[in-house]
Each structure stands twice: as structure tokens, then as C-alpha cells.
Amino acid sequence: MKKFTLTVFCILAGCIFFLSGIWVYFQKSMDKVDLGEGEYAASYQKHYLMISNNKDTLMWQSVYQSASETAKEADAYVELLSPEQMKNYTQEDCLRIGIASHVDGIILEADGSKAEQKLIEEAAREGIPVVTILTDDSACRRISFVGLNSYEMGSAYTDQIAGMLNEKGTTQILFLSTSSSKTQETNLVYYQVKKELESRKKTDQSVNLSEYCVDSSADFDTEEFVRDMFVNEESLPDVLVCMDEVVTECVYQALVDYNQVGNVKVIGYYYSDVILNAIDKGILSSTIAMDMDEVGKYSVNALEEYLSLGHSNGYYSVNQHVITKDNTDEYRTEGEK
């Protein structure tokens, strides 16, 4: 009788253990993010949302690809959402979607608005960590910022500009950005260049440094401004420093269209096959690019660190690269090499 009772007890215990295992597995499966169908279906334990206003630029594509690859290693999925793909939606609306969807983390380029700060505060209350990239907003409750080191970036620009100064007299230098690329970080780069050039110029040299921000809220505003600047040749500087990928390509096209190649020395921002070709042809002197792969990687690392430890490094500094004729092949896509 005792043996029979013990046998029944062991069987019941085994059944309970087996059913408990199935229940735990089922619960974990329900918690995962399911993506795709059929043989390409995939599931992930965490769901991160990346918000971008310029998702179609090569720069943002590099950020997203790197973030996605890093996230996969941590059993996470990164979804890219952009206001431009949804009519009448704003960046704040995208943030609201992320909060309402209870994503595990949000990555975005901050715009510093009060509305955005309130939404980041709301995300923090909901337990959703937010990482800002490229543009910071230290007044909000973001857990980390991933972006450029303004001192190092300023020094990189200064190294390029110093070799373009007129041997004697004044060199007119214009920093050109757009309302979407003009940030506190780019302001710091500008002032770093101004400071370094003053100390590095020779006795017979003087520098007139200025900056202009194009309102890029409407389509073709940047192209129109660049065109007008080249049409009115008196407004052309000796050295033009582009602080935006779109500005760089617009300036390149204007140099060719208005036969100003060689009359204006141009330093670009970031790179595309168009920009790399322009450097190879000697139309652009060089371009300076932040390491967008590091931006994507570090943004996911910050979220992972916070979710596992409850805190994160508050600032991740990424490297920058100076691209000249000597190394353009290193940055080309496989089809262009």
C-alpha cells in the first residue's frame, strides 16, 4: 500500500512539474515580440522604438542597421518609426505611440521642445528608458546621450580649414547648416573651430568666421538657398563648411551647375556615394563623418545596461572620420567599389 501511494505521489509530482514547465514556457512566449510569418518569422524578448525625422538618409540607415544588429544579440527588436512616413504625425506623436505600446526602450534625436520633455518624463514614469542620440536634451529624464565629442570634431574641422587659409589677408569662412541639423552640439563645434583658428593662424592671416542656418521646414528650401548663394557670387565665401548631409550634396551640385569648382573650397558632412565621387573628382576637399555604427551600437548598449542594472552611462562619445581622396574606397558600398 505504501509503495502504491508513493508511486501515485511521484506521478502526480511529475505531472505538476511538467505542467508548470509548460506554463512558464507559454508565459515567456507570450511576452515576446512576434515578427514576420512563415519561415521568416522571428520572436524577440524586448521591443525598442527608434524615432527618426530623416529615416531615408544614409546616415540614419547606418544608425538603424547597427542598432538592429546589436539588439539581435540581446534578443531585442528595433523598430524604426518616422513622422514623414505617417501623414500629419509629429515626433511627439511617435513618442506617444511608443509609450502607449509599452515598448521596452526608446531611441530618438531630441528636439529640446517642452512637449517632448513632458513625454520623456511620462515614459520614465511608465518605466520606459529613453536614449537621445546625435542631439541631446539634458533637461529631460533621458538615461543617456550618444553623440559627438564637440572638442574632437572641432579639432578635425580646424585641421582641414587651416590648410585652406589664404597666405595673406582675410579668409571668409561660412558654416552652413539647416534647422534640422543645427543643434547645441554643432554650436559647440563652431566655437571650438573659431577658438582654434585664432590661435593657429599666422601673423599675416585673418579669419572671418560666420554661420547660417537654412530653414528646412519646407521642401526645397535648402536647395533654393544654396542656389541663390551661388547665383549672387558676391556672397560666396572662400571656405564653405557643410554641417548636414543634404547641404553637402546641394552645395556639390551648385558648384558644378554654376561653374564654381575651385573657386570655393568645401568641407562636407558625412558621406554618400555622391559625396565620395565629388571628393575623388576634387570638387569637394574632404568630408567629416561621425561613426554612425557606434551611434546605433551604443544606443542599444545604453538601454541594455539600464534594463539589466537599473542605471546607465550618461554619455557615450563616438568617433569621427576625416574622408579625403586617400581613403574614399573604405566608405563606398560594395556595388560602387
N, C-alpha and C positions, 0 to 999 in steps of 0.2 A: 504493500500500500504506500509506504514511504517512497519507494522507488518511482511508483506511478505518479505521485504528487510532485516529486522533484522533476520528473520528465516533463509534466504539463507546465510547471513553473518556468522551466528553461525554454520551452517552446513559446510560451506567452511573452517572456522577456525578449526572446529573439525577434518575435513579430513586432513588438513595441519599438525595439531598437531600429529595425528595418524601416518601419513606417515613419519613425522620427527622422531618419536619414533622408527619406524621400521628401518629407515636408520641408526640411531645411534646404534641400536642393531646389525644390519648387519655389520657395520664397526667394532664394538668390536669383533664380532665373527670372522671376517676375520683376526684380529690381533692376535688371539690366536693360540697356537701350538696344532695341532691335532695329537693324537697318538692312535694307535690301530684301530680295526674295530669291528663292531657289538656291542654286549652288553658290551664289554670291552673297547670300545672307550672312550677316555678322552681328554679334551682340557685344556690348561693352558695359562695364560696371559703372562708368561715370560719363556724364554728358557735359561738355564745355561749350559755351557760346562765344564766338569771336565776332565782333561788330566792326565793320569797315565801311567808310564812305566811298572808297575807291577800290573796290574788290577786283576790278579788271586790270589794274596796273601790274606790271611785272613785279614791282616791289611788294605789293600785298600778296600776290600769288606765292612769292618766295616765303613770306612770313607764314602764310596758311599751310603750305606744304610741309615746312619744317615743324610747325606746331602739331600737325596731324601725325607725322611720323613719330614724334616724341611721345604724343599721347597714346598711340597704339601700344607702345612698350609698357605703358602703365594701365592698360586695359581701359582706355578712355577714348571717347569720340569727340572731335572738334567740329562743330557746325559753324559755317560762315554765313553771316546774315548782313545784308546791306540795305540801307534805306532806298538806294537807287533801284533795287530790284522790286520794290513794293511801292506802287504809286501812292503819293500823299502821306507816306510814312516818314518819320524823322528818326534820328539816332535815339532820342528819348523813347520813342515808341518801340524800337528794337530792344531797349533795356527793359521796358515793361513786359514785353513778350518773354524775355529770359527769366524775369522774376516770377511771372505767372506760371511759367513752365517748370519752375523749381529746378533749374539746371544746377549742376554741381559747382560751376565757376564761370565767370565772365571775363573776357579779354577785350579791351577796347582802347581806341585812341581818344583820350579825353579832350573835350572842347572847353572845359572850365566854366560852363554855364551853371546857374543856380539850379535849374531844373534837373540837370544831370547829377549834380552833387546830392540833391534830395533823393534821387532814385538809387544812387550808390549807397546812401545811408539806409534806404529801405532794403536793398539787397543784403547789406550787412546784418540788419535785424532779422532777416529771414535765414541767416546762416549761409549766404552765398558770397564767397570771396570774389573780389574784383581786382584785376590786374590792369594797370594802364600801361600802354606801350607807345613809344615814339613821342607822345605829348603827355606830360604829367599834370596832375592836379593834386598837390599836396594838401589842399584844404578839405578834401573829401576823405572818406574812410576806405580808400583803396589799400590793399595789403602790400602792394609792391609796384614799383615802376621799372620798366625795362626800356632803356633808351641810350642815346648817345652821351659821351663824355664831352661836354662843350669845350673844355680846355684842349683836349687832344684833337677834336675836329677843327677847332680854330687854328691850332698849330699846323694842321695838314693843309688847310686853305692858305695860310700865310706862306708856307714853303712854296706853294705853287705861284702865288701872286708876286712874291719877292723877285722872282726871275723875270717878271713881265714889266717891271717899273721902267719908265724912261730914264736913260742915263743922267739926264739933266732936266730940271723943270718939274712941272706938276703932272702926275698921273691921275686921271679921272677913273674911279672905280665905283661900279654900281652893283649892289646886291639886289637881285630881283627874286621876289617870292610871290606866292598867291595867298589869298585869305585862308585857304585850306592848309597851307604849309607853314604859314607864319605862326611861330609859337614862342613861348618863353625860352625854349632851348635854342632856337635859331637866333633869337636876340642875343643870347649869351655868346654864341659863336661869332656873331658880328662884332661885338665889343671886344672879344678876345683877339680877333684879327686886327682891329683898329689899334689896340694896345701894342701888339707885337710889331706891326708895321712901323709905328712911330719909333720904336727902339732899334729897328733893323735897317731903316733907310739910310742912305749915305748923305753926306753934307749937302751936296748939290741937288738932292732929290726931295720932293714934297709930295704928299699924298692927299687927295680929296676923296674921302670915302663917303658914300651915301647909300641909301637903301630905298626901295619902293616895293609896296605890296599891291598886287593887282587883285581887284575884287573878282573872284572867280565863281560867284554865286549863280551867274547866268552863263548859258552855253556860249562858247567862242569869245568870252571877254578877254581871256589870256592871249589868244591869237590876234585879236584886234589891237590890243595894247602893244604887243611886240611889233606888229606890222606898222603901226603909227610911229613908233620909235625909230624904226629903220627908214621910213619914208622921210621923216624930219631928221636929216643927218646931223644937224647941229646938236641934237640931244644924245647922240651916241657917245658912250664912254670909251676910254681906252681899253679897259678891262671890264668884262661883264661876268658876274658870278651868279650862277643859277642855283636857287635853293629848292628846286622842285623838278621832278622828272618830266612833267608836262611842259614846264617852262623851257627846259633844256631842249626838247625836241622842237618846240616852236621857234626858239632862237636859231637853232641849226637850219631850219627851213628858211627863215628870213635871211640869214647870211647868204644862202645860195640864191634865193629869189631876187634879192636887191644888190647882188654883186658886191658884198661887203666882206667876203672871205679874205682874211689877212689884215683888214683894217681894224677889226675888233678882236681882241683875244678873249676867248670864252672858256670858263671852267664850268663843267656841268655837274649835275647831281644825279646820283645813282646811274643805272645803265640799262640799256636795251640793245638789241641788235642794231637799231638805227643809230643810237648814240655811239656804239663801238665802231661802226662803219665811219662815222663822222670823225672820230679820233684818228682812225687809220688813214683817212684822206687829208688830215691836217687841218680840217675845218674847225674842230674843237681841240683845245690844247690838252685837256685832261678832264676827268670826272672823279668825284669823290663819293663813295658809297658806304653807307652803314652796312654791317653784316646782318642782313635780314634773316638769315638762317639762325643766327644767335638770338635774334628778337623772338622768333617763334619758339625756339627751344627753351629759352629762359622763362618765357611767359607761362608755359606749361609746367616747368620745374617749380615755379613760384606757387602755383595752385596745388601741385602735388605735395610740396613741402608743408604748406599751410594745412591741408586736409589731413596729413599724417601726424604732424607735430603740434598744430594749433598756432603756429607762427611762421613767418617767412622773412627772408632777407628783404629789407625795404627798398633796395636799389640794386639793379643789375646793369652794369655798364657793358655795352657791346663795342666791338672793334669797328674800325673803318678802314677802307681800302682806297688807295690812290691808283686810278687806272690811267695808264698812258699808252702810247704806241707799243711800248716794250712788252706789255702783258695783256693786251685785249683778248687774245685767244683763250686765256684762262677763264674768261667770263662769258664766252659765247655758248649758245645752246648747241647741242650735238649736231643739229642739222645745218648750222651756219659755219662750223669749223672747216 
